[in-house]
Amino acid sequence: MKRFEVKVRYTFDGHYVVRAASEADAARMVSNQCGLTLGGDIHTALDVIACPDWEFPIRPDMRVLSIKDKSDGTL
């Protein structure tokens, strides 16, 4: 049986609702205090006043990027 390396990309698209003085401040707040960990949850260190809501899908979009034959003749 052959072995293949299948490179994939998982993409989550969603949004945070933040209260900020400017677009630059909003971008900085989300960049510095919001995130995602694999096997964990989407999270924010912002309080409910600064970030009252966010919405992300439960499952990401998945796209196969490439497939390489990694067979070397052994099992």
MDTraj code that builds the backbone (N, CA, C; nanometers):
import mdtraj as md
import numpy as np

residues = "MET LYS ARG PHE GLU VAL LYS VAL ARG TYR THR PHE ASP GLY HIS TYR VAL VAL ARG ALA ALA SER GLU ALA ASP ALA ALA ARG MET VAL SER ASN GLN CYS GLY LEU THR LEU GLY GLY ASP ILE HIS THR ALA LEU ASP VAL ILE ALA CYS PRO ASP TRP GLU PHE PRO ILE ARG PRO ASP MET ARG VAL LEU SER ILE LYS ASP LYS SER ASP GLY THR LEU".split()
xyz = np.array([
    [0.0833, -0.1162, 0.0000],
    [0.0000, 0.0000, 0.0000],
    [0.0886, 0.1236, 0.0000],
    [0.0542, 0.2239, -0.0781],
    [0.1329, 0.3472, -0.0867],
    [0.1019, 0.4395, 0.0300],
    [0.1963, 0.5275, 0.0571],
    [0.1779, 0.6320, 0.1580],
    [0.1771, 0.7664, 0.0887],
    [0.0932, 0.8552, 0.1343],
    [0.0833, 0.9882, 0.0763],
    [0.0846, 1.0931, 0.1867],
    [0.1526, 1.2016, 0.1577],
    [0.1467, 1.3181, 0.2445],
    [0.0439, 1.4120, 0.1828],
    [-0.0616, 1.4410, 0.2560],
    [-0.1688, 1.5268, 0.2060],
    [-0.1664, 1.6563, 0.2875],
    [-0.1292, 1.7643, 0.2219],
    [-0.1221, 1.8936, 0.2881],
    [-0.2597, 1.9595, 0.2786],
    [-0.3101, 2.0070, 0.3927],
    [-0.4426, 2.0686, 0.3970],
    [-0.4359, 2.2036, 0.4680],
    [-0.5382, 2.2836, 0.4454],
    [-0.5523, 2.4119, 0.5152],
    [-0.6917, 2.4162, 0.5752],
    [-0.6979, 2.4444, 0.7052],
    [-0.8249, 2.4645, 0.7740],
    [-0.8428, 2.6143, 0.7953],
    [-0.9597, 2.6644, 0.7632],
    [-0.9856, 2.8075, 0.7734],
    [-1.1121, 2.8339, 0.8536],
    [-1.1006, 2.9179, 0.9530],
    [-1.2148, 2.9672, 1.0283],
    [-1.2347, 3.1130, 0.9915],
    [-1.3518, 3.1490, 0.9515],
    [-1.3848, 3.2892, 0.9272],
    [-1.4956, 3.3277, 1.0227],
    [-1.4738, 3.4332, 1.0960],
    [-1.5731, 3.4806, 1.1904],
    [-1.5454, 3.6255, 1.2235],
    [-1.6060, 3.6730, 1.3308],
    [-1.5835, 3.8128, 1.3669],
    [-1.5962, 3.8335, 1.5177],
    [-1.5279, 3.9359, 1.5643],
    [-1.5418, 3.9859, 1.7002],
    [-1.6119, 4.1201, 1.6913],
    [-1.6974, 4.1502, 1.7853],
    [-1.7555, 4.2833, 1.7993],
    [-1.6801, 4.3492, 1.9140],
    [-1.6109, 4.4606, 1.8858],
    [-1.5332, 4.5287, 1.9901],
    [-1.5687, 4.6764, 1.9941],
    [-1.5550, 4.7326, 2.1126],
    [-1.5712, 4.8765, 2.1306],
    [-1.4311, 4.9353, 2.1401],
    [-1.3997, 5.0286, 2.0501],
    [-1.2658, 5.0879, 2.0463],
    [-1.2766, 5.2302, 1.9935],
    [-1.1721, 5.3079, 2.0170],
    [-1.1698, 5.4473, 1.9728],
    [-1.1484, 5.4602, 1.8229],
    [-1.0851, 5.3612, 1.7604],
    [-1.0558, 5.3686, 1.6171],
    [-1.0433, 5.2277, 1.5597],
    [-1.0385, 5.2200, 1.4285],
    [-1.0162, 5.0905, 1.3631],
    [-0.8819, 5.0320, 1.4032],
    [-0.7802, 5.1168, 1.4109],
    [-0.6464, 5.0695, 1.4497],
    [-0.6487, 5.0117, 1.5918],
    [-0.7187, 5.0801, 1.6836],
    [-0.7307, 5.0282, 1.8202],
    [-0.8062, 4.8962, 1.8221],
    [-0.9138, 4.8855, 1.7430],
    [-0.9913, 4.7605, 1.7367],
    [-0.9044, 4.6462, 1.6851],
    [-0.8290, 4.6714, 1.5789],
    [-0.7405, 4.5687, 1.5231],
    [-0.6351, 4.5281, 1.6244],
    [-0.5773, 4.6242, 1.6954],
    [-0.4741, 4.5955, 1.7959],
    [-0.5327, 4.5139, 1.9116],
    [-0.6517, 4.5492, 1.9572],
    [-0.7160, 4.4768, 2.0666],
    [-0.7372, 4.3303, 2.0291],
    [-0.7910, 4.3066, 1.9097],
    [-0.8174, 4.1688, 1.8666],
    [-0.6866, 4.0938, 1.8439],
    [-0.5888, 4.1586, 1.7809],
    [-0.4598, 4.0928, 1.7555],
    [-0.3895, 4.0535, 1.8848],
    [-0.3966, 4.1396, 1.9841],
    [-0.3227, 4.1165, 2.1086],
    [-0.3979, 4.0337, 2.2121],
    [-0.5312, 4.0324, 2.2079],
    [-0.6040, 3.9737, 2.3194],
    [-0.7086, 3.8690, 2.2802],
    [-0.7113, 3.8299, 2.1556],
    [-0.8064, 3.7276, 2.1120],
    [-0.7301, 3.6179, 2.0380],
    [-0.7823, 3.4960, 2.0394],
    [-0.7103, 3.3904, 1.9709],
    [-0.7850, 3.2593, 1.9684],
    [-0.7157, 3.1591, 1.9203],
    [-0.7699, 3.0243, 1.9080],
    [-0.6566, 2.9269, 1.9345],
    [-0.6852, 2.8244, 2.0132],
    [-0.5893, 2.7178, 2.0320],
    [-0.6499, 2.5881, 1.9816],
    [-0.5708, 2.5113, 1.9111],
    [-0.6179, 2.3840, 1.8583],
    [-0.6549, 2.2923, 1.9736],
    [-0.7724, 2.2347, 1.9663],
    [-0.8205, 2.1493, 2.0734],
    [-0.8832, 2.2277, 2.1869],
    [-0.8854, 2.3585, 2.1725],
    [-0.9440, 2.4431, 2.2759],
    [-1.0589, 2.5239, 2.2202],
    [-1.0717, 2.6407, 2.2702],
    [-1.1817, 2.7276, 2.2317],
    [-1.1300, 2.8577, 2.1735],
    [-1.2168, 2.9228, 2.0970],
    [-1.1901, 3.0612, 2.0593],
    [-1.2086, 3.1416, 2.1873],
    [-1.1171, 3.2324, 2.2141],
    [-1.1207, 3.3024, 2.3410],
    [-1.0787, 3.4473, 2.3255],
    [-1.1059, 3.5252, 2.4276],
    [-1.0595, 3.6620, 2.4345],
    [-1.0273, 3.6966, 2.5789],
    [-0.9277, 3.7809, 2.5980],
    [-0.8940, 3.8328, 2.7297],
    [-0.9658, 3.9652, 2.7547],
    [-1.0406, 4.0133, 2.6538],
    [-1.1162, 4.1371, 2.6685],
    [-1.2400, 4.1114, 2.7538],
    [-1.2814, 4.2119, 2.8304],
    [-1.4032, 4.1947, 2.9098],
    [-1.5271, 4.2146, 2.8234],
    [-1.6417, 4.1867, 2.8797],
    [-1.7676, 4.1910, 2.8040],
    [-1.8021, 4.3338, 2.7599],
    [-1.7495, 4.4337, 2.8261],
    [-1.7718, 4.5726, 2.7842],
    [-1.6954, 4.6006, 2.6550],
    [-1.5686, 4.5584, 2.6496],
    [-1.4854, 4.5829, 2.5319],
    [-1.5200, 4.4901, 2.4168],
    [-1.5615, 4.3688, 2.4482],
    [-1.5928, 4.2697, 2.3446],
    [-1.7216, 4.1975, 2.3832],
    [-1.8362, 4.2568, 2.3505],
    [-1.9616, 4.1969, 2.3946],
    [-2.0040, 4.0708, 2.3192],
    [-1.9435, 4.0441, 2.2033],
    [-1.9900, 3.9301, 2.1254],
    [-1.8844, 3.8875, 2.0242],
    [-1.8903, 3.7602, 1.9850],
    [-1.8146, 3.7102, 1.8714],
    [-1.8890, 3.5923, 1.8138],
    [-1.8585, 3.5605, 1.6876],
    [-1.9243, 3.4485, 1.6224],
    [-1.8283, 3.3806, 1.5259],
    [-1.8104, 3.2503, 1.5442],
    [-1.7270, 3.1682, 1.4577],
    [-1.7988, 3.0351, 1.4366],
    [-1.7802, 2.9739, 1.3213],
    [-1.8425, 2.8442, 1.2990],
    [-1.7771, 2.7376, 1.3862],
    [-1.8490, 2.6299, 1.4105],
    [-1.7949, 2.5195, 1.4901],
    [-1.6912, 2.4415, 1.4106],
    [-1.7149, 2.4254, 1.2825],
    [-1.6248, 2.3483, 1.1964],
    [-1.5598, 2.4400, 1.0925],
    [-1.4311, 2.4198, 1.0681],
    [-1.3633, 2.5039, 0.9687],
    [-1.3904, 2.4553, 0.8267],
    [-1.3603, 2.5424, 0.7310],
    [-1.3533, 2.4996, 0.5915],
    [-1.2217, 2.4253, 0.5749],
    [-1.2185, 2.3222, 0.4909],
    [-1.0961, 2.2462, 0.4691],
    [-1.0686, 2.2374, 0.3207],
    [-0.9430, 2.2595, 0.2833],
    [-0.9020, 2.2527, 0.1437],
    [-0.7743, 2.1714, 0.1324],
    [-0.7732, 2.0751, 0.0397],
    [-0.6522, 1.9976, 0.0134],
    [-0.5599, 2.0844, -0.0720],
    [-0.4369, 2.1059, -0.0264],
    [-0.3419, 2.1913, -0.0974],
    [-0.2521, 2.1124, -0.1915],
    [-0.2076, 1.9951, -0.1477],
    [-0.1195, 1.9147, -0.2320],
    [-0.1169, 1.7714, -0.1815],
    [-0.0771, 1.6815, -0.2713],
    [-0.0606, 1.5405, -0.2357],
    [0.0730, 1.4952, -0.2918],
    [0.1581, 1.4358, -0.2060],
    [0.2882, 1.3862, -0.2475],
    [0.2973, 1.2368, -0.2192],
    [0.3474, 1.1619, -0.3145],
    [0.3702, 1.0187, -0.2962],
    [0.4917, 1.0024, -0.2069],
    [0.4740, 0.9453, -0.0899],
    [0.5827, 0.9241, 0.0054],
    [0.6218, 0.7774, 0.0146],
    [0.5789, 0.6990, -0.0839],
    [0.6114, 0.5565, -0.0838],
    [0.7600, 0.5363, -0.1037],
    [0.8163, 0.4492, -0.0234],
    [0.9578, 0.4196, -0.0383],
    [0.9807, 0.2713, -0.0613],
    [0.8741, 0.1990, -0.0901],
    [0.8872, 0.0571, -0.1180],
    [0.8730, -0.0320, 0.0022],
    [0.8660, 0.0296, 0.1245],
    [0.8470, -0.0503, 0.2453],
    [0.7106, -0.0202, 0.3044],
    [0.6645, -0.1104, 0.3903],
    [0.5345, -0.0900, 0.4549],
    [0.5457, -0.0069, 0.5774],
])
top = md.Topology()
chain = top.add_chain()
for i, resn in enumerate(residues, 1):
    res = top.add_residue(resn, chain, resSeq=i)
    for name in ("N", "CA", "C"):
        top.add_atom(name, md.element.get_by_symbol(name[0]), res)
traj = md.Trajectory(xyz[None], top)
